[in-house]
Amino acid sequence: MKKNGASHSKEQIMTLREVAKYLGLHAMTVYKLTREGRVPAAKIGGQWRFKRDVLDQWLETQMHRNSG
């Protein structure tokens, strides 16, 4: 696998289905949460895109919120 900036950046961007699989949720659940602004995402060309590092930070925050 290439280690240049372009392939690294591409790996960082996830689709809604990839996020659903990553989080172990149904795609429709992720879609609803995203539309409600509860999951960090950007709509590009009519499709939702997610940065993995931002998603990981968000997930960490959610886990701390729910544990305390």
PyMOL Python script that loads the backbone (N, CA, C, O; Angstrom):
from pymol import cmd

cmd.read_pdbstr("""\
ATOM      1  N   MET A   1       0.841  -1.181   0.000  1.00  0.00           N
ATOM      2  CA  MET A   1       0.000   0.000   0.000  1.00  0.00           C
ATOM      3  C   MET A   1       0.881   1.237   0.000  1.00  0.00           C
ATOM      4  O   MET A   1       1.894   1.281   0.699  1.00  0.00           O
ATOM      5  N   LYS A   2       0.508   2.228  -0.768  1.00  0.00           N
ATOM      6  CA  LYS A   2       1.268   3.463  -0.851  1.00  0.00           C
ATOM      7  C   LYS A   2       1.141   4.255   0.438  1.00  0.00           C
ATOM      8  O   LYS A   2       0.110   4.229   1.110  1.00  0.00           O
ATOM      9  N   LYS A   3       2.203   4.953   0.763  1.00  0.00           N
ATOM     10  CA  LYS A   3       2.203   5.758   1.979  1.00  0.00           C
ATOM     11  C   LYS A   3       2.248   7.252   1.669  1.00  0.00           C
ATOM     12  O   LYS A   3       2.571   8.052   2.547  1.00  0.00           O
ATOM     13  N   ASN A   4       1.926   7.642   0.428  1.00  0.00           N
ATOM     14  CA  ASN A   4       1.965   9.068   0.101  1.00  0.00           C
ATOM     15  C   ASN A   4       0.758   9.790   0.675  1.00  0.00           C
ATOM     16  O   ASN A   4      -0.192   9.156   1.136  1.00  0.00           O
ATOM     17  N   GLY A   5       0.796  11.117   0.648  1.00  0.00           N
ATOM     18  CA  GLY A   5      -0.268  11.922   1.235  1.00  0.00           C
ATOM     19  C   GLY A   5      -1.619  11.684   0.621  1.00  0.00           C
ATOM     20  O   GLY A   5      -2.624  11.696   1.332  1.00  0.00           O
ATOM     21  N   ALA A   6      -1.683  11.464  -0.696  1.00  0.00           N
ATOM     22  CA  ALA A   6      -2.972  11.293  -1.371  1.00  0.00           C
ATOM     23  C   ALA A   6      -3.689  10.038  -0.892  1.00  0.00           C
ATOM     24  O   ALA A   6      -4.878  10.090  -0.576  1.00  0.00           O
ATOM     25  N   SER A   7      -2.989   8.919  -0.833  1.00  0.00           N
ATOM     26  CA  SER A   7      -3.661   7.697  -0.391  1.00  0.00           C
ATOM     27  C   SER A   7      -3.981   7.770   1.098  1.00  0.00           C
ATOM     28  O   SER A   7      -4.998   7.236   1.541  1.00  0.00           O
ATOM     29  N   HIS A   8      -3.123   8.427   1.868  1.00  0.00           N
ATOM     30  CA  HIS A   8      -3.389   8.583   3.300  1.00  0.00           C
ATOM     31  C   HIS A   8      -4.646   9.412   3.517  1.00  0.00           C
ATOM     32  O   HIS A   8      -5.484   9.066   4.350  1.00  0.00           O
ATOM     33  N   SER A   9      -4.783  10.508   2.770  1.00  0.00           N
ATOM     34  CA  SER A   9      -5.971  11.355   2.896  1.00  0.00           C
ATOM     35  C   SER A   9      -7.217  10.590   2.498  1.00  0.00           C
ATOM     36  O   SER A   9      -8.256  10.702   3.149  1.00  0.00           O
ATOM     37  N   LYS A  10      -7.118   9.817   1.435  1.00  0.00           N
ATOM     38  CA  LYS A  10      -8.279   9.064   0.972  1.00  0.00           C
ATOM     39  C   LYS A  10      -8.728   8.065   2.033  1.00  0.00           C
ATOM     40  O   LYS A  10      -9.926   7.856   2.218  1.00  0.00           O
ATOM     41  N   GLU A  11      -7.789   7.453   2.722  1.00  0.00           N
ATOM     42  CA  GLU A  11      -8.134   6.487   3.765  1.00  0.00           C
ATOM     43  C   GLU A  11      -8.830   7.165   4.939  1.00  0.00           C
ATOM     44  O   GLU A  11      -9.596   6.522   5.658  1.00  0.00           O
ATOM     45  N   GLN A  12      -8.576   8.443   5.139  1.00  0.00           N
ATOM     46  CA  GLN A  12      -9.159   9.173   6.252  1.00  0.00           C
ATOM     47  C   GLN A  12     -10.621   9.527   6.020  1.00  0.00           C
ATOM     48  O   GLN A  12     -11.352   9.763   6.982  1.00  0.00           O
ATOM     49  N   ILE A  13     -11.063   9.568   4.773  1.00  0.00           N
ATOM     50  CA  ILE A  13     -12.435   9.946   4.448  1.00  0.00           C
ATOM     51  C   ILE A  13     -13.281   8.684   4.323  1.00  0.00           C
ATOM     52  O   ILE A  13     -12.928   7.753   3.598  1.00  0.00           O
ATOM     53  N   MET A  14     -14.404   8.665   5.041  1.00  0.00           N
ATOM     54  CA  MET A  14     -15.265   7.486   5.057  1.00  0.00           C
ATOM     55  C   MET A  14     -16.654   7.826   4.537  1.00  0.00           C
ATOM     56  O   MET A  14     -17.129   8.951   4.687  1.00  0.00           O
ATOM     57  N   THR A  15     -17.293   6.841   3.928  1.00  0.00           N
ATOM     58  CA  THR A  15     -18.679   6.988   3.496  1.00  0.00           C
ATOM     59  C   THR A  15     -19.605   6.638   4.659  1.00  0.00           C
ATOM     60  O   THR A  15     -19.167   6.127   5.690  1.00  0.00           O
ATOM     61  N   LEU A  16     -20.875   6.921   4.472  1.00  0.00           N
ATOM     62  CA  LEU A  16     -21.862   6.604   5.500  1.00  0.00           C
ATOM     63  C   LEU A  16     -21.882   5.101   5.786  1.00  0.00           C
ATOM     64  O   LEU A  16     -21.950   4.696   6.946  1.00  0.00           O
ATOM     65  N   ARG A  17     -21.825   4.291   4.763  1.00  0.00           N
ATOM     66  CA  ARG A  17     -21.836   2.832   4.967  1.00  0.00           C
ATOM     67  C   ARG A  17     -20.588   2.350   5.698  1.00  0.00           C
ATOM     68  O   ARG A  17     -20.658   1.454   6.540  1.00  0.00           O
ATOM     69  N   GLU A  18     -19.447   2.949   5.370  1.00  0.00           N
ATOM     70  CA  GLU A  18     -18.212   2.578   6.066  1.00  0.00           C
ATOM     71  C   GLU A  18     -18.295   2.949   7.544  1.00  0.00           C
ATOM     72  O   GLU A  18     -17.846   2.191   8.405  1.00  0.00           O
ATOM     73  N   VAL A  19     -18.868   4.111   7.833  1.00  0.00           N
ATOM     74  CA  VAL A  19     -19.030   4.541   9.224  1.00  0.00           C
ATOM     75  C   VAL A  19     -19.983   3.603   9.957  1.00  0.00           C
ATOM     76  O   VAL A  19     -19.730   3.227  11.102  1.00  0.00           O
ATOM     77  N   ALA A  20     -21.067   3.228   9.304  1.00  0.00           N
ATOM     78  CA  ALA A  20     -22.023   2.302   9.919  1.00  0.00           C
ATOM     79  C   ALA A  20     -21.330   0.988  10.280  1.00  0.00           C
ATOM     80  O   ALA A  20     -21.513   0.464  11.379  1.00  0.00           O
ATOM     81  N   LYS A  21     -20.548   0.469   9.364  1.00  0.00           N
ATOM     82  CA  LYS A  21     -19.826  -0.778   9.625  1.00  0.00           C
ATOM     83  C   LYS A  21     -18.802  -0.580  10.746  1.00  0.00           C
ATOM     84  O   LYS A  21     -18.667  -1.431  11.625  1.00  0.00           O
ATOM     85  N   TYR A  22     -18.095   0.524  10.713  1.00  0.00           N
ATOM     86  CA  TYR A  22     -17.078   0.844  11.715  1.00  0.00           C
ATOM     87  C   TYR A  22     -17.681   0.937  13.116  1.00  0.00           C
ATOM     88  O   TYR A  22     -17.088   0.465  14.086  1.00  0.00           O
ATOM     89  N   LEU A  23     -18.860   1.546  13.214  1.00  0.00           N
ATOM     90  CA  LEU A  23     -19.521   1.720  14.509  1.00  0.00           C
ATOM     91  C   LEU A  23     -20.412   0.548  14.893  1.00  0.00           C
ATOM     92  O   LEU A  23     -20.883   0.474  16.029  1.00  0.00           O
ATOM     93  N   GLY A  24     -20.649  -0.369  13.959  1.00  0.00           N
ATOM     94  CA  GLY A  24     -21.521  -1.507  14.240  1.00  0.00           C
ATOM     95  C   GLY A  24     -22.984  -1.115  14.302  1.00  0.00           C
ATOM     96  O   GLY A  24     -23.759  -1.692  15.064  1.00  0.00           O
ATOM     97  N   LEU A  25     -23.359  -0.127  13.494  1.00  0.00           N
ATOM     98  CA  LEU A  25     -24.734   0.358  13.452  1.00  0.00           C
ATOM     99  C   LEU A  25     -25.313   0.168  12.062  1.00  0.00           C
ATOM    100  O   LEU A  25     -24.579  -0.015  11.091  1.00  0.00           O
ATOM    101  N   HIS A  26     -26.627   0.212  11.975  1.00  0.00           N
ATOM    102  CA  HIS A  26     -27.295   0.168  10.682  1.00  0.00           C
ATOM    103  C   HIS A  26     -27.050   1.495   9.973  1.00  0.00           C
ATOM    104  O   HIS A  26     -26.995   2.541  10.619  1.00  0.00           O
ATOM    105  N   ALA A  27     -26.904   1.462   8.667  1.00  0.00           N
ATOM    106  CA  ALA A  27     -26.643   2.676   7.890  1.00  0.00           C
ATOM    107  C   ALA A  27     -27.729   3.730   8.099  1.00  0.00           C
ATOM    108  O   ALA A  27     -27.427   4.923   8.140  1.00  0.00           O
ATOM    109  N   MET A  28     -28.976   3.315   8.230  1.00  0.00           N
ATOM    110  CA  MET A  28     -30.061   4.275   8.432  1.00  0.00           C
ATOM    111  C   MET A  28     -29.928   4.982   9.783  1.00  0.00           C
ATOM    112  O   MET A  28     -30.267   6.159   9.902  1.00  0.00           O
ATOM    113  N   THR A  29     -29.443   4.279  10.786  1.00  0.00           N
ATOM    114  CA  THR A  29     -29.219   4.899  12.093  1.00  0.00           C
ATOM    115  C   THR A  29     -28.151   5.981  11.988  1.00  0.00           C
ATOM    116  O   THR A  29     -28.325   7.079  12.515  1.00  0.00           O
ATOM    117  N   VAL A  30     -27.052   5.676  11.314  1.00  0.00           N
ATOM    118  CA  VAL A  30     -25.990   6.664  11.120  1.00  0.00           C
ATOM    119  C   VAL A  30     -26.519   7.846  10.313  1.00  0.00           C
ATOM    120  O   VAL A  30     -26.205   8.996  10.618  1.00  0.00           O
ATOM    121  N   TYR A  31     -27.312   7.571   9.296  1.00  0.00           N
ATOM    122  CA  TYR A  31     -27.899   8.633   8.468  1.00  0.00           C
ATOM    123  C   TYR A  31     -28.754   9.576   9.315  1.00  0.00           C
ATOM    124  O   TYR A  31     -28.628  10.797   9.216  1.00  0.00           O
ATOM    125  N   LYS A  32     -29.616   9.004  10.141  1.00  0.00           N
ATOM    126  CA  LYS A  32     -30.488   9.828  10.992  1.00  0.00           C
ATOM    127  C   LYS A  32     -29.680  10.655  11.983  1.00  0.00           C
ATOM    128  O   LYS A  32     -29.944  11.846  12.153  1.00  0.00           O
ATOM    129  N   LEU A  33     -28.707  10.045  12.633  1.00  0.00           N
ATOM    130  CA  LEU A  33     -27.862  10.765  13.587  1.00  0.00           C
ATOM    131  C   LEU A  33     -27.084  11.887  12.900  1.00  0.00           C
ATOM    132  O   LEU A  33     -26.897  12.964  13.467  1.00  0.00           O
ATOM    133  N   THR A  34     -26.640  11.626  11.688  1.00  0.00           N
ATOM    134  CA  THR A  34     -25.893  12.626  10.929  1.00  0.00           C
ATOM    135  C   THR A  34     -26.790  13.791  10.538  1.00  0.00           C
ATOM    136  O   THR A  34     -26.402  14.950  10.681  1.00  0.00           O
ATOM    137  N   ARG A  35     -27.976  13.493  10.049  1.00  0.00           N
ATOM    138  CA  ARG A  35     -28.924  14.556   9.677  1.00  0.00           C
ATOM    139  C   ARG A  35     -29.301  15.419  10.869  1.00  0.00           C
ATOM    140  O   ARG A  35     -29.535  16.619  10.721  1.00  0.00           O
ATOM    141  N   GLU A  36     -29.360  14.818  12.043  1.00  0.00           N
ATOM    142  CA  GLU A  36     -29.690  15.547  13.273  1.00  0.00           C
ATOM    143  C   GLU A  36     -28.497  16.344  13.804  1.00  0.00           C
ATOM    144  O   GLU A  36     -28.630  17.084  14.779  1.00  0.00           O
ATOM    145  N   GLY A  37     -27.342  16.197  13.171  1.00  0.00           N
ATOM    146  CA  GLY A  37     -26.147  16.908  13.610  1.00  0.00           C
ATOM    147  C   GLY A  37     -25.460  16.269  14.793  1.00  0.00           C
ATOM    148  O   GLY A  37     -24.635  16.905  15.450  1.00  0.00           O
ATOM    149  N   ARG A  38     -25.784  15.026  15.075  1.00  0.00           N
ATOM    150  CA  ARG A  38     -25.223  14.343  16.243  1.00  0.00           C
ATOM    151  C   ARG A  38     -23.931  13.599  15.933  1.00  0.00           C
ATOM    152  O   ARG A  38     -23.221  13.179  16.847  1.00  0.00           O
ATOM    153  N   VAL A  39     -23.622  13.435  14.649  1.00  0.00           N
ATOM    154  CA  VAL A  39     -22.379  12.807  14.213  1.00  0.00           C
ATOM    155  C   VAL A  39     -21.664  13.817  13.311  1.00  0.00           C
ATOM    156  O   VAL A  39     -22.283  14.362  12.397  1.00  0.00           O
ATOM    157  N   PRO A  40     -20.375  14.076  13.547  1.00  0.00           N
ATOM    158  CA  PRO A  40     -19.663  15.060  12.732  1.00  0.00           C
ATOM    159  C   PRO A  40     -19.459  14.568  11.303  1.00  0.00           C
ATOM    160  O   PRO A  40     -18.884  13.503  11.077  1.00  0.00           O
ATOM    161  N   ALA A  41     -19.937  15.355  10.344  1.00  0.00           N
ATOM    162  CA  ALA A  41     -19.851  14.969   8.942  1.00  0.00           C
ATOM    163  C   ALA A  41     -19.977  16.198   8.060  1.00  0.00           C
ATOM    164  O   ALA A  41     -20.343  17.277   8.525  1.00  0.00           O
ATOM    165  N   ALA A  42     -19.672  16.022   6.786  1.00  0.00           N
ATOM    166  CA  ALA A  42     -19.851  17.076   5.793  1.00  0.00           C
ATOM    167  C   ALA A  42     -20.597  16.483   4.610  1.00  0.00           C
ATOM    168  O   ALA A  42     -20.334  15.351   4.204  1.00  0.00           O
ATOM    169  N   LYS A  43     -21.518  17.244   4.066  1.00  0.00           N
ATOM    170  CA  LYS A  43     -22.243  16.791   2.885  1.00  0.00           C
ATOM    171  C   LYS A  43     -21.527  17.356   1.664  1.00  0.00           C
ATOM    172  O   LYS A  43     -21.455  18.571   1.480  1.00  0.00           O
ATOM    173  N   ILE A  44     -21.005  16.471   0.843  1.00  0.00           N
ATOM    174  CA  ILE A  44     -20.236  16.853  -0.338  1.00  0.00           C
ATOM    175  C   ILE A  44     -20.881  16.211  -1.555  1.00  0.00           C
ATOM    176  O   ILE A  44     -20.991  14.987  -1.637  1.00  0.00           O
ATOM    177  N   GLY A  45     -21.305  17.037  -2.494  1.00  0.00           N
ATOM    178  CA  GLY A  45     -21.938  16.506  -3.700  1.00  0.00           C
ATOM    179  C   GLY A  45     -23.179  15.698  -3.400  1.00  0.00           C
ATOM    180  O   GLY A  45     -23.492  14.743  -4.112  1.00  0.00           O
ATOM    181  N   GLY A  46     -23.890  16.074  -2.350  1.00  0.00           N
ATOM    182  CA  GLY A  46     -25.119  15.377  -1.989  1.00  0.00           C
ATOM    183  C   GLY A  46     -24.917  14.103  -1.190  1.00  0.00           C
ATOM    184  O   GLY A  46     -25.883  13.398  -0.895  1.00  0.00           O
ATOM    185  N   GLN A  47     -23.669  13.797  -0.834  1.00  0.00           N
ATOM    186  CA  GLN A  47     -23.392  12.583  -0.066  1.00  0.00           C
ATOM    187  C   GLN A  47     -22.617  12.933   1.196  1.00  0.00           C
ATOM    188  O   GLN A  47     -21.767  13.823   1.186  1.00  0.00           O
ATOM    189  N   TRP A  48     -22.915  12.232   2.274  1.00  0.00           N
ATOM    190  CA  TRP A  48     -22.241  12.469   3.542  1.00  0.00           C
ATOM    191  C   TRP A  48     -20.851  11.860   3.518  1.00  0.00           C
ATOM    192  O   TRP A  48     -20.653  10.747   3.031  1.00  0.00           O
ATOM    193  N   ARG A  49     -19.886  12.612   4.055  1.00  0.00           N
ATOM    194  CA  ARG A  49     -18.516  12.131   4.199  1.00  0.00           C
ATOM    195  C   ARG A  49     -18.051  12.412   5.620  1.00  0.00           C
ATOM    196  O   ARG A  49     -18.443  13.405   6.234  1.00  0.00           O
ATOM    197  N   PHE A  50     -17.213  11.526   6.127  1.00  0.00           N
ATOM    198  CA  PHE A  50     -16.764  11.568   7.511  1.00  0.00           C
ATOM    199  C   PHE A  50     -15.244  11.440   7.544  1.00  0.00           C
ATOM    200  O   PHE A  50     -14.673  10.616   6.829  1.00  0.00           O
ATOM    201  N   LYS A  51     -14.591  12.248   8.368  1.00  0.00           N
ATOM    202  CA  LYS A  51     -13.154  12.103   8.580  1.00  0.00           C
ATOM    203  C   LYS A  51     -12.963  11.148   9.749  1.00  0.00           C
ATOM    204  O   LYS A  51     -13.522  11.345  10.829  1.00  0.00           O
ATOM    205  N   ARG A  52     -12.178  10.127   9.521  1.00  0.00           N
ATOM    206  CA  ARG A  52     -12.019   9.100  10.549  1.00  0.00           C
ATOM    207  C   ARG A  52     -11.447   9.661  11.847  1.00  0.00           C
ATOM    208  O   ARG A  52     -11.913   9.296  12.926  1.00  0.00           O
ATOM    209  N   ASP A  53     -10.452  10.536  11.769  1.00  0.00           N
ATOM    210  CA  ASP A  53      -9.870  11.062  13.005  1.00  0.00           C
ATOM    211  C   ASP A  53     -10.877  11.912  13.780  1.00  0.00           C
ATOM    212  O   ASP A  53     -10.894  11.872  15.010  1.00  0.00           O
ATOM    213  N   VAL A  54     -11.711  12.674  13.083  1.00  0.00           N
ATOM    214  CA  VAL A  54     -12.755  13.466  13.744  1.00  0.00           C
ATOM    215  C   VAL A  54     -13.799  12.537  14.359  1.00  0.00           C
ATOM    216  O   VAL A  54     -14.272  12.768  15.472  1.00  0.00           O
ATOM    217  N   LEU A  55     -14.147  11.494  13.630  1.00  0.00           N
ATOM    218  CA  LEU A  55     -15.113  10.516  14.123  1.00  0.00           C
ATOM    219  C   LEU A  55     -14.586   9.818  15.379  1.00  0.00           C
ATOM    220  O   LEU A  55     -15.332   9.603  16.334  1.00  0.00           O
ATOM    221  N   ASP A  56     -13.306   9.468  15.373  1.00  0.00           N
ATOM    222  CA  ASP A  56     -12.703   8.827  16.548  1.00  0.00           C
ATOM    223  C   ASP A  56     -12.717   9.757  17.760  1.00  0.00           C
ATOM    224  O   ASP A  56     -12.991   9.314  18.875  1.00  0.00           O
ATOM    225  N   GLN A  57     -12.424  11.042  17.548  1.00  0.00           N
ATOM    226  CA  GLN A  57     -12.472  12.012  18.647  1.00  0.00           C
ATOM    227  C   GLN A  57     -13.895  12.151  19.175  1.00  0.00           C
ATOM    228  O   GLN A  57     -14.110  12.202  20.386  1.00  0.00           O
ATOM    229  N   TRP A  58     -14.863  12.211  18.269  1.00  0.00           N
ATOM    230  CA  TRP A  58     -16.271  12.320  18.656  1.00  0.00           C
ATOM    231  C   TRP A  58     -16.690  11.094  19.471  1.00  0.00           C
ATOM    232  O   TRP A  58     -17.369  11.216  20.490  1.00  0.00           O
ATOM    233  N   LEU A  59     -16.277   9.919  19.010  1.00  0.00           N
ATOM    234  CA  LEU A  59     -16.628   8.679  19.698  1.00  0.00           C
ATOM    235  C   LEU A  59     -16.037   8.656  21.107  1.00  0.00           C
ATOM    236  O   LEU A  59     -16.703   8.248  22.059  1.00  0.00           O
ATOM    237  N   GLU A  60     -14.803   9.090  21.232  1.00  0.00           N
ATOM    238  CA  GLU A  60     -14.157   9.153  22.546  1.00  0.00           C
ATOM    239  C   GLU A  60     -14.935  10.081  23.480  1.00  0.00           C
ATOM    240  O   GLU A  60     -15.148   9.752  24.647  1.00  0.00           O
ATOM    241  N   THR A  61     -15.353  11.225  22.974  1.00  0.00           N
ATOM    242  CA  THR A  61     -16.147  12.172  23.763  1.00  0.00           C
ATOM    243  C   THR A  61     -17.469  11.550  24.192  1.00  0.00           C
ATOM    244  O   THR A  61     -17.884  11.700  25.341  1.00  0.00           O
ATOM    245  N   GLN A  62     -18.127  10.858  23.280  1.00  0.00           N
ATOM    246  CA  GLN A  62     -19.404  10.222  23.589  1.00  0.00           C
ATOM    247  C   GLN A  62     -19.242   9.156  24.663  1.00  0.00           C
ATOM    248  O   GLN A  62     -20.095   9.017  25.540  1.00  0.00           O
ATOM    249  N   MET A  63     -18.154   8.407  24.594  1.00  0.00           N
ATOM    250  CA  MET A  63     -17.919   7.350  25.570  1.00  0.00           C
ATOM    251  C   MET A  63     -17.684   7.938  26.960  1.00  0.00           C
ATOM    252  O   MET A  63     -18.155   7.384  27.954  1.00  0.00           O
ATOM    253  N   HIS A  64     -16.957   9.057  27.037  1.00  0.00           N
ATOM    254  CA  HIS A  64     -16.717   9.708  28.327  1.00  0.00           C
ATOM    255  C   HIS A  64     -18.001  10.300  28.882  1.00  0.00           C
ATOM    256  O   HIS A  64     -18.243  10.239  30.087  1.00  0.00           O
ATOM    257  N   ARG A  65     -18.822  10.870  28.018  1.00  0.00           N
ATOM    258  CA  ARG A  65     -20.095  11.457  28.444  1.00  0.00           C
ATOM    259  C   ARG A  65     -21.015  10.407  29.047  1.00  0.00           C
ATOM    260  O   ARG A  65     -21.669  10.645  30.063  1.00  0.00           O
ATOM    261  N   ASN A  66     -21.056   9.250  28.412  1.00  0.00           N
ATOM    262  CA  ASN A  66     -21.978   8.198  28.833  1.00  0.00           C
ATOM    263  C   ASN A  66     -21.468   7.384  30.020  1.00  0.00           C
ATOM    264  O   ASN A  66     -22.238   6.651  30.640  1.00  0.00           O
ATOM    265  N   SER A  67     -20.182   7.503  30.344  1.00  0.00           N
ATOM    266  CA  SER A  67     -19.646   6.701  31.447  1.00  0.00           C
ATOM    267  C   SER A  67     -19.664   7.449  32.779  1.00  0.00           C
ATOM    268  O   SER A  67     -19.455   6.847  33.832  1.00  0.00           O
ATOM    269  N   GLY A  68     -19.912   8.748  32.734  1.00  0.00           N
ATOM    270  CA  GLY A  68     -19.816   9.503  33.969  1.00  0.00           C
ATOM    271  C   GLY A  68     -21.099  10.052  34.378  1.00  0.00           C
ATOM    272  O   GLY A  68     -21.184  10.720  35.408  1.00  0.00           O
TER     273      GLY A  68
END
""", "prot")
cmd.dss("prot")
cmd.show_as("cartoon", "prot")
cmd.util.cbc("prot")
cmd.orient("prot")
